[in-house]
Structures are given as C-alpha cells and as structure tokens.
Amino acid sequence: MMTTLVYDGTFEGLLTSVFEVYDRKLDRVNLQKTRLDSNALFEDKLNVITDNGRANRVLKGLKQKISSMGLQRLYSAHLAEMDGEDNNLLGYIRYAFDARQNIEEDYGNKFVLRVSEVVRMVRREKHRMEAFVRFQKLKDGLFYAAVEPDFNVLPLLIRHFKSRYADQKWIIYDIKRKYGIYYNLHNCEYISLDFANESKPGDVVAAFTEDEEIYQHLWKNYFTSVNIPSRKNTKLHVRHIPKRYWKHLTEKI
C-alpha cells in the first residue's frame, strides 16, 4: 500500500517525515508539501507534525552517514523548493541510511544524481544573488535590497553579506517569499516587512535618503561611461545578467 506523507515544507518537517517512515516501517511512500486530491486506490494518508526532537534524531543519524558537506548539499537541495522533488530528497536520505558505505558520490543512483543536479542550480542562483544584490540607503541609515530569486537562497547568502558588509546594518528581502534577513551589526535574523508592497515589489523610495538618489545617479553615470556601444553584446549580457534581475539593479532602473 502506498502511504502519502503530507508535511509543512520545512527542513525539520522533512527530517520528521523520515523519522515517521522508519518508525512506522513504511515501504512505499509519497511525500508532498501540501495535501493534494488523489483518487488513487489503496492509498493511506498521514499528516506529519513537525517535531524538532525527532528531526534532531534523524539529523544526528545523518551526520554519521554523510559528511558535513553532504549535509549542506542536502539542505541546499531542499531550499530549491521545486515541485516533485520531495520524494527525491526522501529517497536520498533513505539510501544514505540503508547503505553500508558513504553514498555522496554514487552518481549511478538516481537520487544522488538528482540531488547533485538541484544543488548546482541552487548554487548558481546563490552566486547570482551575491553579484546582483543592490543596496539602497534608507533614511534611518539602514541599507535595503529587494530580490526575487528562483530558489529560496536567502539562508545561503548570510555568510557572504555578513562578511562583506560587517560595518553597516542591512536587509535583503525576498519579495516573492515575503521574508528577509536583517543584519544588526552583530547577528542576522529572519524578518517580515510591511512596506515590501506586493503591487510594487521592493519599492521603498519614500524611505530613501537624499544622498541615496545622488548615489544612484552617479552609479548610473558610471555604468554608462564604461558601457562602450561598439562592444555591446546583448546575448552575452543577458547570459551573465538574466533580464529577470534587471528591475532590482540600480544601473538598469
């Protein structure tokens, strides 16, 4: 019999689902983030309640089966939040637990191969965000940047921006997922903002300082001065800076 596990979409929820699989000795499992209508016969459904205690037990077991880097890769793959990938993540974890040896480079296994492919996509998006984030100074001295990444990469950006902009307070806000990371000169925390208006994504112009407008003007002039028309290569430019990022780049506004 196929058992459908419905979980909340969090990494802790995923690990709790793994606990349920082994605790209930389930064999055929379909993992999904939200309840979907299904007319499949002989199907049982179970709502998984995220339990940090159970999740930590699974995490502790995983640390004995895969490396810390492998665990980070698994977490990165989960952040992709791609439809239909939940079962691949579950399959990867089950394979790691059931195998006698480390499975991280066993690309002959479909779950290991797929996780590797998803990790590459997430890392590519992470690097793009690191390159394309543009901060704008608000009246209270806070620096704000709006982003719309394809994947949920904000947790992966913390180390880079905390190191690079350690001497200023900043917020990077994912307007697609409606949450952001806030750095207060000491620590980073996850926040939700009211002024990140959905109809005008990332539009906080009313809170800009006067010198921020000057800064943006200077930046646009610089971009124009280094942009040699005779060397313009739109196809190459779009390959390196996809158009979906342009509305958040000062030089493109």
C-alpha positions in Angstrom: 0.0 0.0 0.0 1.2 3.5 -0.9 1.4 5.9 2.1 1.3 9.6 1.4 3.0 11.8 3.9 2.0 15.4 4.0 4.5 17.8 5.7 4.9 21.5 6.1 7.7 22.0 3.6 10.4 22.9 6.2 13.7 21.0 6.5 12.7 20.0 10.0 9.5 18.7 8.6 11.4 16.7 6.0 13.5 15.1 8.7 10.4 14.4 10.8 8.9 12.6 7.8 12.0 10.4 7.6 11.5 9.5 11.2 7.9 8.5 10.5 9.0 6.4 7.6 11.3 4.3 9.8 9.3 4.4 12.9 6.2 3.1 11.1 8.3 0.8 8.9 6.8 2.3 5.7 8.0 1.0 2.4 6.1 2.7 -0.5 5.9 6.4 0.4 4.8 9.5 -1.5 6.0 12.7 0.2 4.3 16.0 -0.5 4.3 19.5 0.9 0.5 20.1 0.7 -2.5 17.8 0.6 -3.4 17.1 -3.0 -6.6 15.5 -4.2 -6.0 11.9 -5.2 -8.3 9.2 -6.4 -5.6 6.5 -6.1 -6.9 3.3 -4.7 -5.3 1.6 -1.7 -3.7 4.9 -0.6 -3.2 5.9 3.0 -2.5 9.5 4.0 -0.7 10.7 7.1 -0.2 14.4 8.1 3.3 14.8 9.6 3.5 17.2 12.5 7.0 18.7 12.6 8.8 17.6 15.7 12.2 19.1 16.5 13.1 16.3 18.8 12.5 13.7 16.1 14.1 15.8 13.4 17.3 16.2 15.5 17.4 12.4 16.0 17.4 11.9 12.2 19.9 14.7 11.8 22.2 13.1 14.3 21.9 9.8 12.3 22.6 11.5 9.0 25.8 13.0 10.4 27.1 9.5 10.9 26.3 8.5 7.3 27.3 11.5 5.2 29.8 14.3 5.6 29.1 17.8 6.8 29.4 19.0 3.2 27.0 16.3 2.1 24.5 17.5 4.7 24.9 21.1 3.5 24.3 19.9 -0.1 21.1 18.1 1.1 19.9 21.3 2.8 20.7 23.4 -0.3 18.7 21.0 -2.5 15.8 21.3 -0.1 15.9 25.1 -0.5 15.2 24.8 -4.2 11.5 24.1 -3.2 10.9 22.5 -6.6 7.7 20.7 -7.2 8.0 17.0 -7.2 11.5 16.9 -5.6 10.4 15.9 -2.1 10.5 12.2 -3.0 14.0 12.6 -4.4 15.2 14.1 -1.1 13.5 11.4 0.8 15.0 8.8 -1.5 18.4 10.3 -1.0 18.1 10.2 2.8 16.8 6.6 2.9 19.6 5.5 0.6 22.1 7.1 2.9 20.7 5.4 5.9 20.3 2.0 4.2 23.7 1.8 2.5 26.8 0.5 4.3 29.1 3.0 2.7 29.1 6.7 2.1 26.8 7.4 -0.9 27.6 11.0 -1.7 29.5 10.3 -4.9 27.4 7.3 -6.0 26.0 9.1 -9.1 24.8 5.8 -10.5 22.0 6.2 -8.0 19.1 8.3 -9.3 18.6 10.1 -6.0 22.2 11.1 -5.6 22.4 12.3 -9.2 19.2 14.3 -8.9 20.3 16.0 -5.6 23.6 16.9 -7.3 21.8 18.5 -10.2 19.5 20.5 -8.0 22.4 21.7 -5.8 24.2 23.0 -8.9 21.1 25.1 -9.8 20.7 26.4 -6.3 24.4 27.3 -6.1 24.2 29.1 -9.4 21.3 31.2 -8.1 23.2 31.9 -4.9 26.2 33.2 -6.8 24.0 35.4 -9.0 22.4 36.9 -5.9 25.8 37.7 -4.4 26.7 39.5 -7.6 23.4 41.3 -8.4 22.2 42.5 -5.0 22.0 46.3 -4.9 21.5 48.0 -1.6 19.7 51.3 -1.2 20.2 53.6 1.8 17.1 54.4 3.8 16.5 57.5 6.0 17.3 55.6 9.2 20.7 54.6 7.8 19.6 51.1 7.0 20.6 49.6 3.7 17.8 47.7 1.9 17.8 45.3 -1.1 14.9 43.6 -2.7 15.4 40.3 -4.5 13.3 37.7 -6.3 15.5 34.6 -6.6 14.2 31.5 -8.4 15.1 29.4 -5.3 15.0 30.1 -1.6 18.6 31.1 -1.3 18.5 33.8 1.4 19.8 31.4 4.1 22.8 30.7 1.9 23.6 34.4 1.5 24.1 35.2 5.2 27.8 34.3 5.4 28.8 36.3 2.3 27.0 39.5 3.1 27.7 39.4 6.8 31.4 39.2 6.0 31.3 41.8 3.2 29.1 44.4 4.9 30.0 43.8 8.5 30.1 47.6 9.3 26.6 48.5 8.3 23.0 47.4 9.0 21.2 45.9 6.1 18.2 43.9 5.0 17.9 41.6 2.0 14.3 40.9 1.4 12.8 38.2 -0.8 9.6 39.8 -2.0 8.5 36.5 -3.7 8.6 34.6 -0.4 7.8 37.6 1.8 10.6 37.3 4.3 14.1 38.7 4.6 17.4 38.6 6.5 18.3 41.5 8.8 21.9 42.2 10.0 22.2 44.5 13.1 26.0 44.7 13.1 26.2 41.7 15.3 23.8 38.9 14.2 21.4 38.1 11.4 17.7 37.3 11.9 14.8 36.4 9.7 12.1 39.1 9.4 8.9 40.0 7.6 8.2 43.6 6.5 5.0 45.5 5.9 6.5 48.0 3.4 7.6 45.4 0.9 4.4 46.0 -1.1 3.4 43.2 -3.4 2.0 45.5 -6.1 5.2 47.5 -6.2 7.9 44.9 -5.2 10.8 46.3 -3.3 9.5 49.9 -3.8 10.7 51.7 -0.7 11.6 55.0 -2.4 9.8 57.1 0.2 12.3 55.9 2.8 15.4 56.8 0.7 17.8 59.4 1.9 18.6 62.4 -0.4 22.2 61.3 -0.9 20.9 57.8 -2.0 19.3 59.5 -5.0 22.7 61.1 -5.8 24.5 57.8 -5.3 22.1 56.1 -7.7 22.6 58.9 -10.3 26.4 58.6 -10.0 26.2 54.8 -10.3 24.1 55.0 -13.5 26.6 57.6 -15.0 29.4 55.2 -14.2 27.6 52.3 -15.8 27.0 54.5 -18.9 30.6 55.6 -19.1 32.0 52.0 -19.1 29.4 50.8 -21.5 31.0 51.0 -24.9 28.3 50.8 -27.6 30.7 49.3 -30.2 31.4 46.4 -27.8 27.7 45.8 -26.8 26.9 42.1 -26.8 23.2 41.8 -25.7 23.2 38.0 -25.9 26.3 37.7 -23.7 25.0 40.4 -21.3 21.7 38.5 -20.8 23.6 35.2 -20.3 25.5 36.8 -17.4 22.7 39.0 -16.0 19.3 37.5 -16.9 16.6 40.0 -17.5 14.5 38.9 -14.5 17.2 40.6 -12.3 17.2 43.9 -14.1 14.4 45.6 -12.2 16.4 45.3 -9.0 19.7 46.7 -10.5 20.3 50.4 -10.0 22.1 50.7 -13.3 19.0 49.3 -15.1 16.4 51.4 -13.5 
